[in-house]
């Protein structure tokens, strides 16, 4: 485990679609992960990144009120915290995050689990504060 205090690896989930957020939370819980969130607004995501300890993050690209999660992705990048972007749209506009996994919606349980495990494998031993 990298950054969290829980026995299970912790995944920050930033997703604004309520039912999808619940599904992600349930799937990750079933797979043995602890979920931080889900949160659906950029401000909530930035607060969680500042205040909480977690190992990896899943970021929905498009959030409530026409916001996107790019600022959160930039902060995570600076801190060396692995993340994946989630979108139902063409991922070509995400070239600047090309080193990070992209979960194309709709994704299934296996894809979600494989993505989080991949992120955990790439997590640094001592993440930046």
N, C-alpha and C positions, 0 to 999 in steps of 0.2 A: 504494500500500500504506500502511496506516495504522500499526499498532502492531507488526508482527512484523519480524524481521530477515531473513526468508526472501524470496527473489525472488517467491514465490507468496503470495497472501493466506492467512492462517492462520485456521482455524475451530476453536474449542474445541467438542468434541462431548461432551455429557453424556447418556449413554444407557445404561441398565442391562440391556437385552435384548441378550445377546451377539451373536446372529446379525444383528439389526437394526443394531447398532453397527458390525459388520464391513461390512455392506452400505452404510451411510452413508459409512464411511471409504473404501471402494472407489469409490463414485460420486463423492464429492468429489475424490478423487485423479484420477480419470478426467477430471473437469471442470477440472482445473488448480489445485486448492486444496491447501494443506498442512493436515493434520489434527493437532490437538493432542488427545491422548486416543485413543480414547474412554475416559471415566471413568464409573463407574456408581454412585458414592456421593457424597452431598452433601459430605462431608469432602474427598474428592479434588477435587471441583469447586472448592471454596473455596480449596484449596491451589494449584490451577492458576491460578485468578484472581489470587491473591497473587503467585505466583512466575514465571509465564510471560508472554510477550508474544504477543498474538494480536489479530486484527482484529475478529472477530465470534464469536458463540456460538450454539449450538443446544442447548436445554435440554429434556430429557425432563421432564415435570411430575412423574410418579410414579417414584421411585427405589427401590432396594433397601431392605429393612428398614422399609417403610412411610414412608420419608422422601419429601419433595418438594423441588423445586428453587427454592422461593420465596426462600430466603435468598440463593442465588446470583444470582437475578434482581434482587433488591434491591441487591446489591453492584454488579452490572453497571450498573444504572440510575444509581446514585450516581456511577459512574466515566464514564458517558456512552458505554459500549460497547454497540453494537447487539446484540440477541439476538432469537431466535425461540423460542417454546415449542412443544413437540411433545407431542401426546397422542392417545390413542385414545378418550378420553372427551369428553363434552359440554364445550365450552370456556366455558360460561356462568360457571363458578366463577372464571374468570381475568379478570374485569372490571377489576381493578386494573392489569392489564397490557395493557389494551385498545389502547394505542399501539404494541404490539409484534406482529409477525406470529405467527400460529398455524398450524403445520403439523398438519393433522388426519391421524392415522395410519389406514389406511395411505396413504402418499403415494408418488408416483412420482418418477423421476429428474428429470423436467422441473420438477415442483413444488419439489423440493429445490434444484436449481440456481437457479431463479428466485428463491427465497426468499433464498439466500445472496447472490446478486448484488444484490438489493434492499437487504439489510443493509449490504453494502459501499458502496453508493451513499449510504446515510444515515450512514456512519461519519464522525465528526469528523476534521478534518485533524490535530489534535493531541489524542489521547485523554488523559484524566486518568491520572496514574500509579497 
